[in-house]
């Protein structure tokens, strides 16, 4: 066959797999709780990858040149680094953050990769795992350790401190953006979502069973891996329904319908027992420390509370309150409630106004930032507190007393943190 008609045969990608797998074994010995995840990764040699990278299907793409020039101890650290992206679902979290914050383009995905590296690299190395040159850590960006990718993203932009990191690419498994070398969902040797969850479950089991000297970041991950925080709006709705419709709430007698036991007592008219729809009083904190956006969110929650009690708007009362309680408004439309205030905060007057209403409420829902004194005596009805989150620096101030720290909501209240997906409830 002449040179003009000959076809070029692709040169096979040759990778020193013995060295690569020796590094993985070294990583498993240094971090035994990650062994299941390390051996679940399928290796794909690729010249298109700068170093090592992963996709969301648990394939690990490896540069043969990088393997050849990197010592085994450093390769072991890179193994742990890459599998950490997958265990902590950085691809799914990156997609979610991109949607919520309107982040698009390779530059923003690079920021996510840097932020994800800051989350995991503060506890990857050591114990025989050498730190590779150029490993990204929070200190490089003058940021504190121990935070999550989402927190780091808010604290830096691409610029002088990050210009040396333009080469960084841990793959779609680190930020959710597909790469040209990805084999995709139909490629060979990928793990299904069920298989990925099984790997995460085994790793979390290992950490929880024998935590030992496991870094605190991994302990936190293992505690939440299969008990993730529920969305706060679901928690608030469930708390309101539980408070308003609990056992004994709203029970009353009526003569409008005879009791079924009347047949046994012919000359006596017995009332029947019925459950009336629950009444809910909503106390909204309108003090100066609550923003307009949070007041808008409070109105949305009033509408959600109405749905939680069956849509009966006449059974929901709203009490705006700052240092003193305003008029109690029977709910018609959430948009028509005047949220007047802007002064100091004392929600005890709001409780008094709500509890003095006739008929009395079956549940009180308080929407506040928590900068208030609370009633000393537990109300006769159930109480749910929707708490707008505050940083410690903001929640411990008072313009007249810098040492003032507001009381936490009392133990007799059901507390739901409003405004973040990883909400808490107690």
JOKAVEN-V319443 format. One record per helix or strand. SS is the DSSP state (H for helix, E for strand). FROM is the first residue (numbers start at 1). TO is the last residue. If there is no record, write none. Layout:
((SS | FROM | TO) (SS | FROM | TO))
//
This chain:
((H | 17 | 30) (H | 32 | 40) (E | 42 | 45) (E | 52 | 54) (E | 59 | 62) (H | 64 | 69) (H | 72 | 87) (H | 90 | 101) (H | 106 | 121) (E | 126 | 126) (E | 129 | 129) (H | 138 | 141) (H | 149 | 153) (H | 160 | 165) (H | 172 | 175) (H | 193 | 209) (H | 216 | 225) (H | 232 | 244) (E | 251 | 258) (H | 260 | 264) (E | 271 | 275) (E | 280 | 285) (H | 292 | 308) (H | 313 | 315) (E | 316 | 321) (E | 325 | 330) (H | 334 | 336) (H | 348 | 355) (E | 363 | 368) (E | 382 | 388) (H | 392 | 395) (E | 413 | 418) (E | 425 | 425))
//
